[in-house]
Amino acid sequence: MTPVRLTSSDLSDTKLAPLDRAKQLAATLLSERSEASGALVARKLHEVLVALDAGDRHGFQRYLATEFQPDGTALRAAAERYLAEGTAEAAAALARAADPPRQELLRRINMAPGGTGALIAMRSEITACLRGEPELRLLDADLRHLFTSWFNRGFLELRRIDWQTPAAVLEKLIAYEAVHEIKDWDDLRRRLAADRRCFAFFHPALRGEPLIFVEVALVEGLATAVPPLLSQDTDEAAARARAARADTAIFYSISNCQGGLRGVSFGNFLIKQVVEELGAEFPQLKRFSTLSPVPGFRRWLTQHREVVDEPGAGSLRDIASDGWCHDLAQIEVLRPVLMRLSARYLTRQPSIGIDPVAGFHLGNGARLERINWLGNNSPRSIRESFGIMVNYLYDRDTIEDNHKAFVRGTIVRSREVDAILEGVGVDEADIRTNSIQ
């Protein structure tokens, strides 16, 4: 396409329709050679984009995705040169020719104040359209490629969130919490008490906007149920005493805050750095573990009924309704069956599919430590995993070996999990029942 150049007077021209004006500014921004002028055009384009309605924003996204392709003639010539020469220089020239101008345009859009946030919002918005409009995947891929570079670990800042953190950030924690809803300010205050910790990653381009945060409980022993961690105990002196006695840090909630950054990994860095922070602050801590959901378990069981081939499996036909979790007789019947099936689900070969939460922690080098019956009785947990929760243990001495084993297809697990897989009774495996609260 031939770039359209605008004069300074054109930058304030309001005669064009908003979408056409955005397109013209984008073409001019890409063709601009002066850094100062480019920054001016980028700011003006950002102002226009912010004012677009949903339909025009979508039109601009399609424009970005379908225009600004590599020059076919130059790309063909570079490919032929590489095939003929096979040199590093020819390979570099081919890479430059294959780089779509769209990526350079996105880099220049990012020059405007607020440009990074606008691009993140753009990617979040196009996510819902990717299946029906595959051409948008080019734009999505370019944004993800750029974000991976812009949001690498070297640019991230780890901050502890406490009750002294600005209210604007605390409000975002309430809004972004994706695992265990924060009901109100009192609930948030409990989660920031002396025996709790909350850490988040921030980026200089998004000041005051957390990218991801983790909530931690300092406890004695391995926590196996969510309700005690979320209890409304507001006695600060008692909380400080619990923190001093704690020997275990439980990571009970990890929430990604920016939908437009999906696929850009922060969580593995976050957990490992928080482990180091907590170990320095509380030298007495002996264990670092999660208490995690199993969001794919019920869906897997529904789609693979053929796996239900063991004693008591017929009882699964009785759980079409979620009321079973309030019936003690049904609980006792279903418990051993669902525990065995969940163990099978969590220890399958990663190559044939793995629970997303399990894949995250096991891939980071954690060990599948414990499967907890009715560790969470919230409606969402019952609906997704029959209330089952899992402890993934992060042992600093074995993280690397566990990660390598996972890459080779081995799920590193405890003897307790092996006992469940082998059909030993849950009580014999020393997995205690968590009471319905």
Buried (B, 14 or more C-beta within 10 A) or exposed (E): EEBBEBEEEBBEEEEBEBBEBBBBBBBBBBBBEEEEBBBBBBBBBBBBBEEBEEEBBBBBBBBBBEBBEBEEEBBEBBBEBBEEEEEEEBBEBBEEBEBBBBBBBBBBBBBBEBBBBBBBBBBBBBEEBEEEBEEBBBBBBBBBEBBEEBBEEEEBEBBBBEEEBEEEBBEBBBEBBEBBEBEEEEBBBBBBBBBBBBBBBBBEBBEEBBBBBBBBBBBEEBBBBBBEBBEEEEEEEEBEEBBEEBBBBBBBBBBBBBBBBEEBBBBBBBBBBBBEBBBEEBEEBEBBBBBBBBBBBBEBBEEEEEBBEEEBBEBBEEBEEEEBBEBEEBBEBBBBBBBBBBBBBBBBEBEEEBBEBBBBBBBBBBBBBBBBBBBBBBEBBBEBBBBBBBBBBBBEEBBEEBBEBBEEEBBBBBEBBBBBBEEBEBEEBEBEBBEEE
